[in-house]
Amino acid sequence: MHERMHTVSHMADKAKVDLQIRGVPVGLQRRIRAKAARKSMSMSKYVIQILEDNIDEPNTINDWLDEVTSLPPVPGYKPGMGTAAVRRIRDAIDRA
């Protein structure tokens, strides 16, 4: 099977380069093709969108924790409020 070439745009300067991905499992390639078709996109554009959406995501849970703890506090939020809300929802489901 021939390898597919994907064009990836640099977000900063809009220059483009070709990026070849070797060894893509057939099943994954079919899933990418199907999802791209459902979105009326080419496979290349769909893969570029996936890369752009995910490239800046944290790599590990520690990276995520570092990012979250560096955020300013939410006004009016007190520790335990989220847990209490989840418990109320869970209890309401249990009673239904």
N, C-alpha and C positions, 0 to 999 in steps of 0.2 A: 504494500500500500504506500502511495506517495505521501510524503509529509506535507501538511498544509502550511502556507506562509501567512502570518498574521501581521498586520501593520499596527504598530503602537505609536500613538502620538505623544509627544512630550507636552505636558500640560502647560509648561512655562512659555515655550517659544513656538509651539505648534509645528516644529520641524518633525518629520516622521522618519522612522527607521523600520526595517523589516525584522520581525522576531519569529524565529522558527521554533516550534515546540515538537520535540521528537518523542516517540514512545507513548503517545496518547492512547489509552485503551479504547478499543472500538466502541464499547458500550458508552464510555464517557463522551466520545465524539458524537455518537448518535443522540445522546441527551442534550448536548450543546446545540446540535443542529435543530432538534425539535423545539427547544426553548427559544432559540433565535427566530425560527419560523413563526412561532406563536406571537412573537413581538414584532413580526415583519421586519426583522433585521438580518443582515448578513452575519455569518458566524464570526467573522473578523470584528465587526462592530460590537457584537454581543460580548465577545471575550474582552475587548478593550473596555467596555462598560464594567464588566466584572472586575478587571484589574484596577481601574480608576476608583471604583467604589470601595475596594478592599486594601489598597496599597498602604494607606495610612492607619489601618486598624492595628491595635496592639498585638504583639506577637505572643505574649504569654499573659497569664493571669496576673503576674507581678507588674508587667507593663500597664495593664488595665488598672490595677489598684493604684499605681503611681499616678496615672492620669486622673482617676476619680478623686483621689485625696488632694490633688492640686487644685481642684475646682473650688470656687467660693461656696460658702454654705448657702442653702436655700432658705430665704426668709420665711419665718413662721414654722419651719420644720423642726420637730424635736425627735431625738432618738427614740426608736420604738414605734413611731407612727406608721411606718410602712408595714411592720409586722402586725400591728393591731388591725390595719385595714385588710390584710390578707386573711387574718383569723376571722374577721367579721364576714367576709365573702365566703370562706370555707364553711363557717357555721351556717350561713344562710343556705348554702347548697345542701348541707347535711340535713337541714330541717325540711327541705323541699321534697 
